[in-house]
Amino acid sequence: MTRTRGKKPPVEPGLIPAPGGLLDWRDASHFDRWQDRPCALCDHPTPMRSHTGEPVHKSCAESWIAANPVEARLGRFASDVQAGRRRGDDHA
C-alpha cells in the first residue's frame, strides 16, 4: 500500500467577525514558523497567515474588517470553523 504525503488542506474559513470583533485563528496553519513575510496591509514582517495563506497580522486583518465592512463580507479574512466547540471554551 503506497501512502502519498499531501499538503495539509488550507483552513476552512468560518464566520467573518462584525466590525470591531476579533478573528478566531486557533489553527496552527495561521502561523508560518519558517518564514516571516511582509504583511499585506502594513508591510511589516509577520509569521501570521490568513486562511488563504496571505501574510497578515491578525490585528491588521481585524482593523481592515472594521474599516471595510462591505468588502469584509467577501471573506478576505475570516475566523476558523469551530466544529465541536464546547461551552466555556472561549479563552483568548
C-alpha positions, 0 to 999 in steps of 0.5 A, a space after each residue: 500500500 503506497 501512502 502519498 504525503 499531501 499538503 495539509 488542506 488550507 483552513 476552512 474559513 468560518 464566520 467573518 467577525 462584525 466590525 470591531 470583533 476579533 478573528 478566531 485563528 486557533 489553527 496552527 496553519 495561521 502561523 508560518 514558523 519558517 518564514 516571516 513575510 511582509 504583511 499585506 496591509 502594513 508591510 511589516 514582517 509577520 509569521 501570521 497567515 490568513 486562511 488563504 495563506 496571505 501574510 497578515 497580522 491578525 490585528 491588521 486583518 481585524 482593523 481592515 474588517 472594521 474599516 471595510 465592512 462591505 468588502 469584509 463580507 467577501 471573506 478576505 479574512 475570516 475566523 476558523 470553523 469551530 466544529 465541536 466547540 464546547 461551552 466555556 471554551 472561549 479563552 483568548 
